[in-house]
Amino acid sequence: MVRRFLHNAIKMIVEFQVEENDPPETRKTLDRLVAAGHDREEAVQIIAGAITEEVWGVLRGQKDFDRAHFRALLENLH
């Protein structure tokens, strides 16, 4: 139950970032992944993985949110 809640929350973050165009790289990545043949839901899931990786580092206390690192994660998604 908690896992599903977190999964949905991360997907909502992706959708919010796309809607607000903040950061703009999220929308660009979504468009790029869809153009590469992923359906939209799959592309959102892929981006959610990058968000999860960045958030996990913050939650473990290893670092502050690093926008440049997040952009690099997005750029490397296929």
C-alpha positions as CSV (number, residue, x, y, z in Angstrom):
1,M,0.0,0.0,0.0
2,V,2.8,2.4,0.9
3,R,4.8,1.4,-2.1
4,R,1.8,2.1,-4.4
5,F,1.2,5.5,-2.7
6,L,4.9,6.5,-3.2
7,H,4.8,5.3,-6.8
8,N,1.7,7.4,-7.5
9,A,3.2,10.4,-5.7
10,I,6.3,10.3,-7.8
11,K,4.2,10.0,-11.0
12,M,2.3,13.1,-9.8
13,I,5.6,14.9,-9.4
14,V,6.5,14.1,-13.0
15,E,3.1,15.4,-14.2
16,F,3.5,18.5,-12.1
17,Q,6.9,19.2,-13.5
18,V,5.6,18.8,-17.1
19,E,2.6,21.0,-16.5
20,E,4.6,23.7,-14.8
21,N,7.6,23.3,-17.2
22,D,9.8,23.3,-14.2
23,P,12.4,22.1,-14.8
24,P,11.9,22.4,-18.6
25,E,14.2,19.3,-19.0
26,T,11.4,17.1,-17.7
27,R,9.0,18.1,-20.5
28,K,11.8,17.8,-23.0
29,T,12.7,14.4,-21.8
30,L,9.1,13.2,-21.9
31,D,8.8,14.5,-25.5
32,R,12.1,12.8,-26.4
33,L,11.1,9.5,-24.9
34,V,7.7,9.5,-26.6
35,A,9.3,10.4,-29.9
36,A,11.7,7.4,-29.4
37,G,8.7,5.1,-29.2
38,H,7.8,4.9,-25.6
39,D,4.1,5.4,-24.8
40,R,3.4,8.3,-22.5
41,E,2.8,6.2,-19.4
42,E,6.0,4.3,-19.9
43,A,7.9,7.6,-20.4
44,V,6.5,9.0,-17.2
45,Q,7.6,5.8,-15.4
46,I,11.1,6.2,-16.8
47,I,11.3,9.8,-15.6
48,A,9.9,8.8,-12.3
49,G,12.9,6.6,-11.8
50,A,15.3,9.6,-12.2
51,I,13.2,11.6,-9.7
52,T,13.3,8.7,-7.3
53,E,17.1,8.4,-7.6
54,E,17.5,12.1,-6.8
55,V,15.0,12.2,-4.0
56,W,16.5,9.0,-2.4
57,G,19.9,10.7,-2.1
58,V,18.3,13.7,-0.4
59,L,16.3,11.5,2.0
60,R,19.3,9.5,3.0
61,G,21.0,12.8,3.9
62,Q,23.8,12.4,1.4
63,K,23.2,15.6,-0.5
64,D,20.9,18.5,-1.2
65,F,18.8,18.4,-4.3
66,D,21.2,18.9,-7.2
67,R,19.4,20.3,-10.2
68,A,22.5,19.8,-12.5
69,H,22.7,16.1,-11.5
70,F,18.9,15.7,-12.1
71,R,19.3,17.2,-15.5
72,A,22.1,14.8,-16.3
73,L,19.9,11.9,-15.1
74,L,17.2,13.0,-17.5
75,E,19.6,13.4,-20.4
76,N,20.8,9.8,-20.0
77,L,17.3,8.3,-20.1
78,H,16.5,6.2,-23.1
